[in-house]
Amino acid sequence: MMMNRLYSGGQRRLFSVASTFSPNINTTTYNNYNHDHEIANSVCRHFSNISLRRPPTKQDEIDGDTRQKWRSHAVSLEFGNYQDDDEHGYEAEYSRPNLPSTTKDATSSWHKEEIELADRVQEIQLEEDERRKRWLQNAKPPLRRPIIDERGRAYGRGGRKTASARVWIQPGFGNVVVNRKEFVDYFNRTSDRELILEPLAATETLGRFDVNATVEGGGLRGQAGAIRHGLARALNHYNPDVYRPPLKRLGYLTRDPRKVERKKIGHLKARKKPQWVKR
C-alpha cells in the first residue's frame, strides 16, 4: 500500500527524494521500472531508520515481533518528573533572583505592609478577647457574704421621704421595738404595722428575728416606710443567698425617691398658682 502511495505521488518527485538520500543512483534511468522499485525501497529503508517512532510498549516486548513503523506525527519525548520532591521547594525552583531593584523594593514593601497588617489584626483580636473576658467576669453575680457583728446582729439603714431609720435584727421570738417602744404602741394604724412586717413575710421569717429600730424625721407613714427599707437591708446582710432574691424581686431593697415637691415663689403650692385676672 505504501508503494502505491509513493507511485501515485509521481515518479519524478520520488526519484528526486531518493537521489537526495542515495546519490549513487543514476538519474537518467528513472523511467525503468526496476530502478524505480530500487529507489522506492531505498527511500523506505531510509525512513525506517529515522528515530521518529513510538517507544516500544510492554505488549511489543512480550510478542517479540517489534516492527519499526514510520509515524510522521510521533515525536520521541522524555517523560516529565511531576513529583514535588525538590528539597528547595517550589519557590526556590521558580524564584527570580535577577529582579530589578524597583521590583525588589516593591516586593519588600508589600511584605512589610502585610506583616504590619497581620500584627494589627492580632492586636485587635487580643483586645477583643480581653474585652469579652471582662464582660464575662462582670456578668457573673458578685460574691456576697453575710455581714454580722460580734453580737450576732445584722444592720440595715433605710429611708422614706424625710424619715431615716436604723434597724438591727438578731435571732429571737419576733419582738419589734421602735424608739424603745413596743411596735403596737408606736404605730396605731394597722396599715403601718403591715407595711413594716412585709419583708419578714416575703422571706417567711415571721417570729424568727427580734427587730430593734431607731427612726427620726417625717411622719408615721414615712417612718414606717423607712423601717421597712432598713429591715429589708438587714435581712439581706444576714443571709444574702436565701433572703436577697425575694426581697429584690418585690422591690423592698430599693430606696423610694418620691418626696413632697417644694413650694415655689409666687405659687400657692408646688404647682398651684393664684387665679389670673386680665383686668
C-alpha positions in Angstrom: 0.0 0.0 0.0 2.9 2.3 0.8 4.4 1.7 -2.6 1.2 2.5 -4.3 1.0 5.8 -2.4 4.6 6.6 -3.4 4.0 5.8 -7.1 0.7 7.7 -7.1 2.6 10.9 -6.0 4.6 10.9 -9.2 7.8 9.1 -10.2 9.8 12.3 -10.8 9.2 13.6 -7.3 10.0 10.1 -5.8 13.2 10.0 -7.8 14.3 13.4 -6.6 13.7 12.4 -3.0 15.6 9.1 -3.5 18.5 10.9 -5.1 18.8 13.1 -2.1 19.3 10.2 0.2 21.1 7.9 -2.3 23.4 9.9 -4.6 24.8 6.8 -6.3 21.6 6.2 -8.3 21.7 7.1 -12.0 19.3 9.9 -12.7 18.9 9.1 -16.3 17.4 5.7 -15.8 14.4 6.7 -13.7 12.0 5.5 -16.3 13.0 1.9 -15.8 10.6 0.0 -13.5 13.4 -1.9 -11.8 15.3 1.2 -11.0 12.1 2.8 -9.7 11.5 -0.1 -7.5 15.0 0.0 -6.1 14.6 3.8 -5.4 11.3 3.2 -3.5 13.0 0.5 -1.4 15.9 2.8 -0.6 13.5 5.5 0.4 11.6 3.2 2.7 14.8 1.9 4.3 15.9 5.4 4.9 12.7 6.5 6.6 12.6 3.3 8.6 15.9 4.2 10.1 14.7 7.6 11.3 14.1 7.7 15.1 10.6 9.2 14.7 8.8 6.2 16.0 6.7 5.4 19.1 8.6 3.8 22.0 8.1 0.1 22.4 5.4 -1.0 24.8 5.2 -3.9 27.1 2.9 -5.7 24.7 5.5 -5.4 21.9 8.2 -6.8 24.2 6.0 -9.7 25.1 5.2 -10.5 21.5 8.8 -10.3 20.4 7.8 -9.1 16.9 8.6 -5.4 17.1 8.2 -3.8 13.7 9.7 -0.4 13.1 6.9 1.7 11.6 7.3 5.3 10.4 4.9 7.7 12.1 5.3 11.2 10.9 3.2 12.6 13.8 5.1 10.7 16.6 7.9 12.5 18.4 10.1 10.9 21.0 10.0 12.9 24.2 11.3 12.2 27.6 8.7 11.6 30.4 8.5 14.6 32.7 9.0 14.4 36.5 5.9 15.8 38.2 6.8 14.8 41.7 7.1 17.5 44.3 10.2 16.1 46.0 12.6 19.0 45.4 14.4 19.8 48.6 14.4 23.5 47.9 10.7 23.7 47.2 8.6 25.4 44.6 9.7 28.9 45.5 13.4 28.1 45.1 12.9 26.4 41.7 10.8 29.2 40.3 12.5 32.1 42.1 13.7 35.0 40.0 17.0 36.2 41.5 17.7 38.8 38.8 14.8 41.1 39.6 15.2 44.9 39.1 15.9 46.9 42.2 12.5 48.7 41.9 10.7 45.4 41.8 12.6 44.1 44.8 11.8 47.3 46.8 8.1 47.0 45.9 8.1 43.3 46.9 9.8 44.1 50.2 7.5 47.0 51.0 4.5 44.8 50.2 5.7 42.1 52.5 6.3 44.7 55.2 2.8 46.1 54.9 1.4 42.6 55.1 3.3 41.9 58.3 2.2 45.2 59.8 -1.4 44.4 58.9 -1.2 40.9 60.4 0.2 42.4 63.6 -2.5 44.9 63.8 -5.2 42.3 63.3 -3.7 40.2 66.0 -3.6 43.2 68.4 -7.3 43.9 67.7 -8.2 40.2 68.3 -6.3 40.2 71.6 -8.1 43.4 72.7 -11.5 41.9 71.7 -10.7 38.7 73.7 -9.7 40.8 76.8 -12.9 42.9 76.5 -15.0 39.7 76.2 -13.3 38.2 79.2 -14.1 41.4 81.2 -17.7 41.2 80.1 -18.0 37.6 81.2 -16.3 38.5 84.5 -18.6 41.4 85.1 -21.7 39.3 84.1 -21.1 36.9 87.0 -23.0 37.7 90.1 -20.8 39.2 92.8 -19.9 37.1 95.8 -22.0 38.2 98.7 -21.1 37.3 102.3 -23.1 37.8 105.4 -22.4 40.9 107.5 -22.9 40.1 111.1 -21.3 41.8 114.1 -19.8 40.2 117.2 -23.2 40.1 119.0 -24.8 38.2 116.1 -26.8 41.2 114.7 -27.2 42.4 111.2 -27.7 46.1 110.5 -29.6 48.0 107.8 -30.3 51.6 107.2 -33.5 52.7 105.5 -35.2 55.9 104.3 -38.5 57.1 103.1 -39.4 60.7 102.3 -37.7 62.8 105.0 -37.6 59.9 107.6 -34.5 57.8 108.2 -34.3 54.6 110.2 -31.6 52.3 111.6 -32.6 48.7 112.1 -30.9 45.8 113.9 -32.1 42.2 113.7 -31.0 39.1 115.6 -32.4 35.6 116.1 -35.3 35.7 118.6 -39.0 35.3 119.1 -40.3 38.1 116.8 -40.3 41.1 119.2 -40.3 44.5 117.4 -39.2 47.6 119.3 -39.3 51.1 117.7 -37.6 54.0 119.6 -37.7 51.9 122.8 -41.4 51.5 122.5 -43.5 48.4 121.6 -44.3 48.1 118.0 -48.1 48.2 118.6 -47.8 51.3 120.9 -45.8 53.3 118.5 -47.9 52.7 115.3 -51.6 53.0 115.9 -52.7 52.2 112.3 -52.8 48.6 111.1 -51.6 49.7 107.6 -48.3 51.0 109.1 -47.7 47.8 111.0 -48.4 45.6 108.0 -46.0 47.8 105.9 -43.2 47.2 108.4 -43.7 43.4 108.5 -43.8 42.9 104.7 -40.0 42.0 104.4 -40.4 39.3 107.1 -43.5 37.9 105.3 -41.7 37.8 102.0 -38.8 35.8 103.4 -41.1 33.7 105.6 -39.2 34.6 108.8 -42.0 36.0 110.9 -41.4 35.2 114.6 -37.7 34.2 114.0 -36.0 37.6 114.4 -36.1 40.3 117.1 -36.2 43.8 115.5 -34.8 46.9 117.1 -35.3 50.1 115.2 -34.5 53.8 115.7 -36.3 56.2 113.4 -36.5 60.0 113.1 -37.9 62.6 110.8 -41.1 62.7 108.8 -44.5 61.4 109.8 -45.7 58.0 110.9 -46.2 56.8 107.3 -42.7 57.9 106.2 -41.2 56.3 109.4 -43.0 53.0 108.7 -41.6 53.1 105.1 -38.1 53.8 106.4 -38.2 50.9 108.9 -39.4 48.6 106.2 -36.5 49.6 104.0 -34.0 49.2 106.8 -35.4 45.8 107.8 -35.1 44.5 104.2 -31.5 45.6 104.1 -30.8 44.0 107.4 -32.2 40.6 106.2 -30.1 40.9 103.1 -27.0 41.4 105.2 -27.9 38.5 107.5 -28.2 35.8 104.7 -27.9 37.2 101.2 -28.1 33.8 99.4 -31.5 33.0 100.8 -33.2 36.3 101.6 -32.0 38.5 98.7 -33.9 37.0 95.8 -37.5 37.5 97.2 -36.6 41.0 98.6 -35.1 42.1 95.3 -38.0 40.7 93.3 -40.6 42.6 95.3 -38.5 45.9 95.3 -38.0 46.1 99.1 -34.3 46.8 98.7 -34.8 49.9 96.5 -35.0 53.3 98.1 -38.2 55.1 97.2 -37.1 58.5 95.9 -40.5 60.1 96.0 -40.8 63.2 98.1 -43.1 66.2 98.5 -42.2 68.8 96.0 -41.1 72.2 97.5 -43.2 75.3 97.2 -42.2 77.9 94.6 -42.1 81.6 95.0 -45.3 83.2 93.5 -47.2 79.9 93.7 -49.7 78.9 96.3 -48.1 75.4 96.5 -45.6 73.5 94.5 -47.6 73.7 91.3 -50.8 75.6 92.2 -50.9 79.3 91.0 -53.2 82.1 92.0 -56.1 82.8 89.7 -55.1 85.0 86.8 -57.2 88.2 86.2 -56.8 90.1 83.0 -58.0 93.5 84.3 
